[in-house]
Each structure stands twice: as structure tokens, then as C-alpha cells.
Amino acid sequence: MGGPDGRSVTVVLLAATSSSAKRAGESVAVVELFTSQGCSSCPPADALLSEIGTDPSLGSAVVPLAFHVDYWDYIGWTDPFSSSRWSERQRRYAQVLHLSTVYTPQVVVNGRQEAVGSNRRALRSLISDALGRDAGVEVGLITTGRSVSVSTVVPPGLERPELFVALVQNGIVTRVQRGENGGRTLRNDFVVRQLQQVGELARGTSTHSATFDLGQSIPPRHLQVVAFVQDPRTLEIYGAARATLYP
């Protein structure tokens, strides 16, 4: 485990269930926004994700994640948070959801349904639908200092879902110099900086660990950790939780 000096954060997955866990049966909506600082249509969707993610009426039931894709970078502005991995993740959703193309801004909720990311009514509808369904996997997060404990309970009937842990940053302000948003100052929240596929989960409980290397590009502030469990074939998300690592 490290902090601002050690530049790393260790995530420990515990076999014990924590009292703050998102228990099986409690609904959750993981909202993945595929966006880019180079896309002129994306800032309204970014703002909507920030609003949804801090809505006290939704609380921890909504888990927002912003994946900045890299296929807008050629326009003239290289999004500093973009990654080909996030573009590939979006393409996988397009295949599973039988879409003819990828686009931004796009939201995918619990890996099951998608909509235009700036469409408030559609997004609220998808979240409402997700929260009307029982979560299949219990996921809990507890932060202690600079470490995070993650607990999972997988019920019978789920065939080896995968656990992912993401490092998420809030409060990012960028002065965009070129491209479609040239001259604008953009704010981004819930930006996925790192994503680790920790491993497959057997039924019941299991123990894993993951370490995030903050490097010099990720300041140790405004950070959250998100854990979610996903079917590797259908991409449906069965459960998730988020917790603040650095306020």
C-alpha cells in the first residue's frame, strides 16, 4: 500500500462480507458513459453524468463511470484521458447489443441497455429500469486510510463472472486548445483512469488483490474506487459498489 509518496494504492478483496456491502437483491445501476473531450456533443452528457452521480435521491444505487474513447483524437485534440481500451470496451458492447456502429456520447446501463448520453429522459428511464431489478451479486467497499477492502458474494447459478476494479477521478478541469471544443474549459467527473480485471469469481466468496500505480499523472485527490461484477459473455453487470479513496 502506498500514498502520495509511494504513488500506489493497494486494493484488498476480503472473503468476509462487510456491513456496507451492496447485498444480493439490492438494485444497482452502473452507468458507463463513452465520451471524448474532442466531441462537441459530449459536454452536455458529461454534465448529466456528474449530476446523476451526485444526486442524493439516487445515492449509492447509481455507479457512474466515464470512459474517454480515443477515436476522436485525430480531429485535433488528444483527450488526455482517452484510451484504446475504452474504445474496445465500447465496441464489445456494440457487438453484444447488436448495434451497427459506436458513437459518442453513449451510455450503457448495467451492460444491458444503451442510449444517447445527453438524453436525460432516456437515461433516467434506463436507471429506473435497472433499479427495478434485483442485483445478483453482493459487492461491498470499505476504505481505510489509503486501502480499500472489497467483499463479494456470488450466489449459485452464476457461472464464473468477472470482477473489475476501477480507479476513478473527479473534478478534472481541462482547457481544450484545439478540435471541436477548442477554446472551451471542460469539467469531467467519474473519469476512469485505470481498470483492472481482477479475475473470475467462484460461487460463494473469494479473495483477490489489485494494486493501482498512480504514477505522476494521477494526483492523489478526488479519487474513488469502483468494483463491479460482469458476465464475460453477455456483459451484463450483476452488482457494483463505489467508495471514496481520496476526498
C-alpha positions as CSV (number, residue, x, y, z in Angstrom):
1,M,0.0,0.0,0.0
2,G,1.3,3.4,-0.9
3,G,0.1,7.0,-0.7
4,P,1.1,10.3,-2.3
5,D,4.8,9.4,-1.8
6,G,4.6,5.7,-2.7
7,R,2.3,6.5,-5.7
8,S,0.4,3.3,-5.4
9,V,-2.8,2.1,-3.9
10,T,-3.4,-1.5,-2.9
11,V,-6.9,-2.9,-3.2
12,V,-7.5,-6.0,-1.0
13,L,-10.5,-8.2,-1.6
14,L,-11.8,-9.9,1.5
15,A,-13.7,-13.1,1.9
16,A,-15.8,-11.6,4.7
17,T,-18.9,-9.6,3.9
18,S,-18.8,-6.0,5.1
19,S,-21.7,-4.2,6.7
20,S,-21.7,-1.6,4.0
21,A,-22.0,-4.2,1.2
22,K,-24.5,-3.9,-1.6
23,R,-26.3,-7.1,-0.8
24,A,-27.8,-9.5,-3.3
25,G,-31.3,-8.4,-4.1
26,E,-30.4,-4.6,-3.7
27,S,-30.6,-3.0,-7.1
28,V,-27.8,-1.0,-8.6
29,A,-27.3,0.9,-11.9
30,V,-23.8,1.1,-13.4
31,V,-23.9,3.9,-15.9
32,E,-21.0,3.8,-18.3
33,L,-20.6,7.0,-20.4
34,F,-18.5,6.7,-23.5
35,T,-17.3,10.3,-24.2
36,S,-14.4,12.4,-25.5
37,Q,-13.1,15.9,-25.0
38,G,-12.8,16.1,-28.8
39,C,-16.6,15.6,-29.3
40,S,-18.7,18.8,-29.3
41,S,-21.8,16.8,-28.4
42,C,-20.2,15.3,-25.3
43,P,-20.1,18.1,-22.7
44,P,-23.8,18.0,-22.0
45,A,-23.6,14.3,-21.4
46,D,-20.5,14.8,-19.2
47,A,-22.6,17.3,-17.1
48,L,-25.5,14.9,-16.9
49,L,-23.3,12.1,-15.6
50,S,-21.9,14.5,-13.0
51,E,-25.5,15.4,-12.0
52,I,-26.6,11.8,-11.8
53,G,-23.6,10.7,-9.9
54,T,-24.1,13.2,-7.2
55,D,-27.9,13.1,-7.0
56,P,-28.7,12.5,-3.3
57,S,-32.0,10.8,-4.2
58,L,-30.1,8.1,-6.0
59,G,-27.2,7.8,-3.6
60,S,-25.0,4.7,-3.9
61,A,-27.6,3.0,-6.1
62,V,-26.0,4.6,-9.2
63,V,-22.4,3.9,-10.0
64,P,-21.1,6.3,-12.8
65,L,-18.1,5.6,-15.0
66,A,-16.8,7.8,-17.7
67,F,-14.7,6.1,-20.4
68,H,-13.0,8.5,-22.7
69,V,-12.5,6.9,-26.1
70,D,-9.6,7.6,-28.4
71,Y,-11.2,7.7,-31.9
72,W,-11.8,11.4,-31.7
73,D,-8.2,12.2,-31.0
74,Y,-7.4,12.6,-34.7
75,I,-9.7,15.7,-35.0
76,G,-7.0,18.0,-33.5
77,W,-7.2,17.4,-29.7
78,T,-5.8,14.4,-28.0
79,D,-8.0,13.7,-25.0
80,P,-5.5,13.2,-22.1
81,F,-7.8,10.6,-20.6
82,S,-8.6,8.6,-23.7
83,S,-7.6,5.0,-24.3
84,S,-7.9,2.4,-27.0
85,R,-9.0,0.0,-24.2
86,W,-12.1,2.1,-23.6
87,S,-12.9,2.3,-27.3
88,E,-12.6,-1.5,-27.5
89,R,-14.9,-1.9,-24.5
90,Q,-17.5,0.2,-26.3
91,R,-17.1,-1.9,-29.4
92,R,-17.8,-5.0,-27.4
93,Y,-21.0,-3.5,-26.2
94,A,-21.9,-2.6,-29.7
95,Q,-21.5,-6.3,-30.7
96,V,-23.5,-7.7,-27.8
97,L,-26.3,-5.1,-28.1
98,H,-26.4,-5.6,-31.9
99,L,-25.5,-2.0,-32.8
100,S,-24.2,-1.2,-36.3
101,T,-21.7,1.4,-35.0
102,V,-20.2,3.1,-32.0
103,Y,-20.9,6.8,-31.2
104,T,-20.4,9.4,-28.6
105,P,-21.9,10.3,-26.2
106,Q,-23.3,6.9,-25.4
107,V,-24.4,5.5,-22.1
108,V,-24.7,1.8,-21.3
109,V,-26.5,0.8,-18.1
110,N,-25.7,-2.4,-16.4
111,G,-24.3,-3.7,-19.7
112,R,-27.9,-4.4,-20.9
113,Q,-29.3,-1.2,-22.4
114,E,-27.9,1.9,-24.1
115,A,-29.0,5.4,-25.1
116,V,-27.6,8.8,-26.2
117,G,-25.6,10.0,-23.2
118,S,-27.1,13.5,-23.2
119,N,-30.7,12.3,-23.3
120,R,-31.9,13.0,-19.8
121,R,-35.3,11.3,-20.1
122,A,-33.8,8.1,-21.7
123,L,-31.0,7.8,-19.1
124,R,-33.4,8.3,-16.2
125,S,-35.7,5.6,-17.7
126,L,-32.8,3.2,-18.0
127,I,-31.7,3.9,-14.5
128,S,-35.2,3.4,-13.2
129,D,-35.5,0.1,-15.1
130,A,-32.1,-1.1,-13.7
131,L,-33.1,-0.2,-10.1
132,G,-36.3,-2.2,-10.6
133,R,-34.3,-5.4,-11.0
134,D,-32.5,-7.3,-8.2
135,A,-28.8,-7.3,-8.2
136,G,-27.4,-10.8,-8.5
137,V,-24.1,-10.4,-6.7
138,E,-23.3,-8.7,-3.3
139,V,-20.5,-6.2,-3.6
140,G,-19.2,-4.1,-0.8
141,L,-16.4,-1.5,-0.4
142,I,-14.8,-0.1,2.7
143,T,-12.0,2.5,2.6
144,T,-9.5,2.6,5.4
145,G,-6.8,5.2,5.0
146,R,-5.4,4.5,1.6
147,S,-6.5,1.0,1.3
148,V,-9.8,-0.4,0.1
149,S,-11.5,-3.7,1.1
150,V,-13.8,-5.3,-1.4
151,S,-16.2,-8.1,-0.5
152,T,-18.2,-10.2,-2.9
153,V,-20.8,-13.0,-2.5
154,V,-21.7,-14.9,-5.7
155,P,-24.9,-17.0,-5.4
156,P,-25.5,-20.3,-7.1
157,G,-26.5,-20.1,-10.8
158,L,-23.9,-17.6,-11.9
159,E,-21.1,-19.1,-14.0
160,R,-17.8,-17.5,-13.1
161,P,-18.5,-13.8,-13.5
162,E,-15.5,-11.5,-13.6
163,L,-14.6,-8.9,-11.0
164,F,-13.3,-5.5,-12.2
165,V,-11.9,-2.7,-10.0
166,A,-11.6,0.8,-11.4
167,L,-9.8,3.9,-10.2
168,V,-12.0,6.9,-10.9
169,Q,-11.1,10.6,-10.7
170,N,-13.5,13.6,-10.2
171,G,-13.2,17.3,-10.5
172,I,-11.0,17.3,-13.6
173,V,-10.8,20.7,-15.4
174,T,-9.2,20.9,-18.8
175,R,-8.7,23.9,-21.1
176,V,-9.1,22.4,-24.5
177,Q,-6.9,24.1,-27.1
178,R,-7.9,22.6,-30.4
179,G,-10.6,20.4,-32.0
180,E,-14.4,20.7,-31.9
181,N,-14.2,22.0,-28.3
182,G,-11.3,24.3,-28.9
183,G,-11.3,27.3,-26.5
184,R,-13.7,25.7,-24.0
185,T,-12.9,24.7,-20.4
186,L,-14.4,21.3,-19.7
187,R,-15.1,19.7,-16.4
188,N,-15.1,15.9,-16.2
189,D,-16.1,13.6,-13.3
190,F,-16.0,9.9,-12.7
191,V,-13.3,9.5,-15.3
192,V,-11.9,6.0,-15.4
193,R,-8.1,6.3,-15.0
194,Q,-7.3,2.6,-14.6
195,L,-9.4,-0.5,-14.8
196,Q,-8.2,-3.9,-13.6
197,Q,-9.8,-7.3,-14.4
198,V,-9.1,-8.9,-11.1
199,G,-10.3,-12.4,-12.0
200,E,-13.1,-14.8,-12.2
201,L,-15.3,-15.3,-9.1
202,A,-16.3,-18.7,-8.0
203,R,-19.6,-19.3,-6.1
204,G,-19.6,-18.0,-2.6
205,T,-16.7,-15.8,-1.5
206,S,-13.2,-15.4,-2.9
207,T,-10.1,-13.4,-2.2
208,H,-8.0,-11.3,-4.6
209,S,-5.8,-8.3,-4.6
210,A,-5.0,-5.4,-7.0
211,T,-2.6,-2.5,-6.9
212,F,-3.0,0.8,-8.7
213,D,0.1,2.7,-9.7
214,L,-0.8,6.4,-9.5
215,G,2.4,7.4,-11.3
216,Q,2.8,11.2,-11.9
217,S,-0.3,11.7,-14.0
218,I,-2.9,10.9,-11.3
219,P,-2.9,13.3,-8.4
220,P,-3.9,11.6,-5.1
221,R,-7.1,13.6,-4.7
222,H,-10.7,13.4,-5.8
223,L,-10.3,9.6,-6.3
224,Q,-12.9,6.9,-5.9
225,V,-12.7,3.2,-6.3
226,V,-15.4,1.2,-8.1
227,A,-15.8,-2.5,-8.0
228,F,-18.3,-4.3,-10.3
229,V,-19.0,-7.9,-11.4
230,Q,-19.7,-8.6,-15.0
231,D,-20.6,-11.6,-17.2
232,P,-17.8,-12.1,-19.7
233,R,-20.2,-13.3,-22.4
234,T,-23.3,-11.2,-22.1
235,L,-21.5,-8.2,-20.5
236,E,-24.4,-7.9,-18.1
237,I,-23.3,-6.3,-14.7
238,Y,-24.7,-8.2,-11.7
239,G,-23.5,-5.9,-8.9
240,A,-21.3,-3.0,-8.0
241,A,-20.2,-0.5,-5.3
242,R,-18.2,2.7,-5.1
243,A,-16.2,4.4,-2.3
244,T,-14.1,7.4,-1.9
245,L,-10.4,6.8,-1.7
246,Y,-9.1,10.4,-1.5
247,P,-11.7,13.2,-0.9
